[in-house]
Amino acid sequence: MSAPLLPKFTSRPQGGGTSPVDERAVFAAVVYVLTSDCAWRHLPPTFGVSPAAAHRRFTAWTEAGLWRRLHRAVLDELGSPGRAGLDLSED
């Protein structure tokens, strides 16, 4: 992948809010919530991201089509030359 898939953070035009957090930390927090059946409000503080910030970023990324682009990038990488790809056969 040559270009980052996560949209760049842009500050709110009205100002205020908190300073931007590490996008990878936010991504990890979002993936944790989506894969662990954890409620947003119970996101562990060890991620360094507030539950509200993680949810806002998840919503923004969903509206920006991130998940579709990420899925396509993973499939493209798996199908790239020199890769074994996925074996979907059932033995």
Backbone bond lengths (Angstrom), bond angles and torsions (degrees), N, CA, C in turn:
res aa  C-N    CA-C-N  psi(-1)  N-CA   C-N-CA  omega(-1)  CA-C   N-CA-C  phi
1 M - - - 1.451 - - 1.517 108.41 -
2 S 1.289 115.95 128.81 1.452 119.15 -177.49 1.522 112.86 -94.45
3 A 1.302 119.01 -33.50 1.460 121.35 -178.00 1.520 109.38 -109.92
4 P 1.322 117.51 146.07 1.464 119.72 177.01 1.527 110.15 -63.70
5 L 1.297 116.34 141.86 1.461 120.56 179.83 1.523 112.77 -86.07
6 L 1.333 116.63 -27.61 1.460 119.14 -179.18 1.519 109.94 -76.08
7 P 1.338 117.51 129.40 1.468 119.37 176.81 1.522 110.66 -61.13
8 K 1.307 116.37 147.97 1.470 121.45 178.57 1.529 110.01 -68.97
9 F 1.329 114.63 144.85 1.457 120.03 176.43 1.522 108.87 -71.03
10 T 1.310 116.69 135.42 1.459 121.09 172.78 1.521 107.67 -125.22
11 S 1.315 115.26 134.66 1.459 118.43 -179.21 1.520 109.43 -70.84
12 R 1.314 114.10 155.83 1.462 119.57 -179.31 1.524 109.48 -71.36
13 P 1.331 117.89 138.26 1.466 119.86 -177.94 1.529 113.39 -62.22
14 Q 1.323 118.06 -28.55 1.456 120.24 -179.30 1.522 112.10 -82.18
15 G 1.346 116.29 -5.27 1.458 119.90 179.94 1.509 111.17 79.18
16 G 1.297 115.60 -171.58 1.459 120.75 179.72 1.511 111.79 79.21
17 G 1.292 116.11 -166.45 1.454 120.79 -178.83 1.519 110.46 77.65
18 T 1.292 115.38 -169.70 1.452 120.59 -179.77 1.520 109.58 -104.49
19 S 1.304 115.45 166.52 1.456 119.37 179.05 1.530 108.88 -68.88
20 P 1.326 116.50 154.85 1.463 118.82 -178.21 1.527 111.62 -63.48
21 V 1.317 115.26 146.60 1.464 120.86 177.23 1.523 108.54 -103.58
22 D 1.298 116.15 165.74 1.446 122.54 179.93 1.531 109.65 -59.58
23 E 1.331 116.91 124.60 1.452 121.72 -178.17 1.528 111.70 -60.18
24 R 1.312 117.26 -35.65 1.471 119.50 179.72 1.523 110.77 -66.99
25 A 1.318 117.20 -36.37 1.463 120.65 177.57 1.524 109.80 -66.07
26 V 1.321 116.36 -42.13 1.466 120.20 178.27 1.528 109.30 -63.46
27 F 1.337 116.97 -45.30 1.460 121.09 -179.73 1.526 109.92 -59.96
28 A 1.325 117.33 -45.18 1.467 121.01 178.89 1.526 110.79 -60.74
29 A 1.332 117.29 -41.69 1.464 121.25 179.17 1.527 110.84 -64.08
30 V 1.318 116.88 -43.34 1.467 120.90 179.87 1.527 109.96 -64.00
31 V 1.321 117.17 -46.62 1.470 120.45 179.60 1.530 109.90 -61.68
32 Y 1.319 117.02 -39.10 1.465 120.47 177.42 1.523 110.83 -58.45
33 V 1.324 116.51 -49.54 1.465 120.07 -179.12 1.528 110.55 -61.97
34 L 1.325 116.79 -42.74 1.459 120.15 -176.21 1.529 112.86 -70.26
35 T 1.323 117.40 -28.20 1.463 119.35 -175.69 1.520 114.17 -102.69
36 S 1.317 117.89 -11.25 1.470 120.14 -174.95 1.523 113.69 -106.33
37 D 1.314 117.35 -4.24 1.466 121.24 -176.14 1.531 111.22 65.55
38 C 1.330 115.63 23.29 1.463 122.52 177.35 1.534 108.54 -82.95
39 A 1.309 117.58 138.93 1.462 120.57 174.05 1.525 108.87 -73.12
40 W 1.322 116.77 148.41 1.465 120.49 179.95 1.519 110.43 -53.05
41 R 1.319 117.12 -41.92 1.476 120.44 -176.00 1.521 112.91 -67.96
42 H 1.348 117.51 -14.58 1.460 121.34 179.94 1.525 112.58 -103.68
43 L 1.323 116.55 15.40 1.467 120.04 178.34 1.530 109.10 -59.05
44 P 1.332 117.92 124.94 1.467 119.91 -178.72 1.535 111.90 -61.66
45 P 1.311 117.39 140.12 1.469 120.87 -179.09 1.524 113.26 -66.48
46 T 1.319 117.74 -13.50 1.472 120.70 -179.22 1.527 112.52 -62.44
47 F 1.317 118.48 -18.01 1.465 121.14 177.72 1.530 111.55 -74.26
48 G 1.331 117.01 -19.45 1.456 120.08 -178.82 1.519 113.06 74.59
49 V 1.320 116.34 20.29 1.466 122.78 -177.50 1.522 107.53 -131.50
50 S 1.304 117.82 134.21 1.458 119.43 178.18 1.535 108.89 -73.28
51 P 1.323 116.80 150.59 1.462 119.16 177.53 1.532 112.10 -56.90
52 A 1.327 117.10 -38.51 1.467 120.14 -179.77 1.528 111.12 -65.26
53 A 1.333 116.51 -42.68 1.469 120.20 179.61 1.525 110.92 -64.83
54 A 1.336 116.40 -42.17 1.463 120.01 179.40 1.528 110.32 -62.74
55 H 1.319 117.01 -43.04 1.458 120.35 -179.37 1.528 111.41 -67.66
56 R 1.333 116.98 -41.37 1.473 120.09 177.24 1.524 110.75 -60.07
57 R 1.334 116.10 -44.17 1.464 119.83 -179.05 1.530 110.43 -67.17
58 F 1.339 117.37 -39.88 1.466 121.29 175.94 1.530 110.10 -57.58
59 T 1.324 116.38 -45.81 1.466 120.42 179.74 1.520 111.08 -63.45
60 A 1.321 116.93 -44.67 1.470 120.41 179.77 1.531 110.88 -63.87
61 W 1.325 117.07 -42.30 1.465 120.93 179.54 1.517 111.22 -65.88
62 T 1.333 116.79 -37.29 1.464 120.39 178.01 1.520 109.83 -64.54
63 E 1.320 116.74 -45.87 1.469 120.76 179.15 1.527 111.87 -64.68
64 A 1.333 117.53 -29.41 1.467 121.97 179.99 1.530 112.25 -83.80
65 G 1.349 118.00 -3.17 1.457 121.34 178.61 1.519 114.62 79.00
66 L 1.335 117.12 22.01 1.461 120.63 -177.58 1.520 112.69 -58.78
67 W 1.314 117.91 -44.20 1.463 120.79 -172.45 1.526 110.65 -65.35
68 R 1.321 117.70 -38.29 1.466 121.60 176.46 1.526 110.43 -65.06
69 R 1.339 117.12 -44.20 1.472 120.89 179.34 1.524 111.14 -65.64
70 L 1.318 117.12 -39.78 1.461 121.08 178.69 1.527 110.50 -64.20
71 H 1.324 116.30 -43.54 1.466 120.56 178.36 1.528 110.32 -60.49
72 R 1.321 116.92 -44.42 1.465 121.53 179.66 1.532 110.21 -63.77
73 A 1.316 117.39 -41.63 1.466 120.77 -179.00 1.525 111.09 -64.13
74 V 1.327 116.68 -40.25 1.469 119.91 178.58 1.521 110.05 -65.54
75 L 1.325 117.26 -44.83 1.464 120.04 178.31 1.522 111.64 -62.74
76 D 1.326 116.82 -41.02 1.470 120.29 178.00 1.520 111.17 -62.66
77 E 1.328 116.41 -41.41 1.461 120.55 179.92 1.529 111.06 -65.40
78 L 1.314 115.99 -41.72 1.464 119.74 179.67 1.525 111.94 -66.94
79 G 1.332 116.78 -29.17 1.457 120.51 -179.47 1.509 113.91 -94.16
80 S 1.331 118.16 4.86 1.460 121.04 -177.02 1.531 110.85 -71.72
81 P 1.343 117.02 154.55 1.472 120.08 178.90 1.525 110.81 -57.16
82 G 1.315 115.02 140.62 1.457 119.97 -179.82 1.512 113.77 89.37
83 R 1.320 116.70 -5.77 1.461 121.13 178.36 1.521 108.99 -102.73
84 A 1.295 116.84 144.99 1.469 120.31 179.46 1.522 111.63 -73.07
85 G 1.337 117.26 -22.14 1.450 120.29 -178.50 1.521 110.87 77.29
86 L 1.303 114.97 -168.09 1.468 120.80 -179.65 1.506 109.37 -98.84
87 D 1.314 116.04 137.76 1.457 121.18 173.16 1.511 107.17 -101.60
88 L 1.323 116.30 102.92 1.459 121.04 -176.92 1.516 112.44 -94.64
89 S 1.323 117.05 6.06 1.468 119.61 -179.72 1.519 109.70 -72.38
90 E 1.298 115.04 147.78 1.458 120.58 177.88 1.515 108.08 -102.86
91 D 1.301 117.00 127.10 1.470 121.18 -179.04 1.500 111.00 -93.50
